[in-house]
């Protein structure tokens, strides 16, 4: 069973940047499309960005041009580079496969954008 450990969140001012990392266990990481999801208070979890096994990427319209996703299969790690952060990006960020299937969630990493 693949498990995920997210890190890199924190408190940042509007316009700032953060780089999130997600370390995944399991020997088959490279075959999965991986995604970064986020859940803001009182809102449903949403898929922010995804990257296929071949490296093709997709990002949510509201973060296009600001967020980018990448992966290092040798390290079983997926990254989310977040630039020009806005208060509405405040959320707990999680990684998981796309689709998630029956896989569980990690603890997530809190991103707070505030002055």
GIQUI-V278306 format. One line per field, one symbol per residue. burial: + if it has 16 or more other ideal C-beta (glycine too) atoms within 10 Angstrom, else -. Layout:
burial: ???
//
This chain:
burial: -+-+-+-++--+-----+-+++++----+--+++++++------+-+++++-------+---+---+++-+----+++++-+--+---++++++++++------++-++-+-+--
//
